[in-house]
Amino acid sequence: MDKGLKTLFDRYWTSAGWKDDYDTSEEDFAIAKSEGYMFDDMPRRTHGEMLFLTFSVFAVCWIPRNARAMSKSS
């Protein structure tokens, strides 16, 4: 098994189940990241921020507007 893949599994999982604490050395994290198994953590967002982002995306992808665009393009 690749060292990066082992690091990924060891970071989040034990034989007892999911881990509550994520303790990974910077060196192991860098290896796993370079092998494409891990990536930098996402910024923490509040519930309100996530709702705002969700509705912002919905406004851009509004279904009737996209349906009209698709029907006019064919």
CORURBEL-V471239 format. One record per backbone hydrogen bond with DSSP energy under -0.5 kcal/mol. NH is the residue of the N-H (numbers start at 0). CO is the residue of the C=O. If there is no record, write none. Layout:
nh=[NH & NH]
co=[CO & CO]
This chain:
nh=[5 & 6 & 7 & 8 & 9 & 10 & 11 & 12 & 13 & 16 & 18 & 22 & 23 & 28 & 29 & 30 & 31 & 32 & 33 & 34 & 35 & 36 & 37 & 49 & 50 & 51 & 52 & 53 & 54 & 55 & 56 & 57 & 58 & 59 & 60 & 61 & 65 & 66 & 67 & 68 & 69 & 70 & 71 & 72 & 73]
co=[1 & 2 & 3 & 4 & 5 & 6 & 7 & 8 & 16 & 13 & 11 & 20 & 21 & 24 & 25 & 26 & 27 & 28 & 29 & 30 & 32 & 31 & 31 & 45 & 46 & 47 & 48 & 49 & 50 & 51 & 52 & 53 & 54 & 55 & 56 & 58 & 61 & 62 & 63 & 64 & 65 & 66 & 67 & 68 & 69]
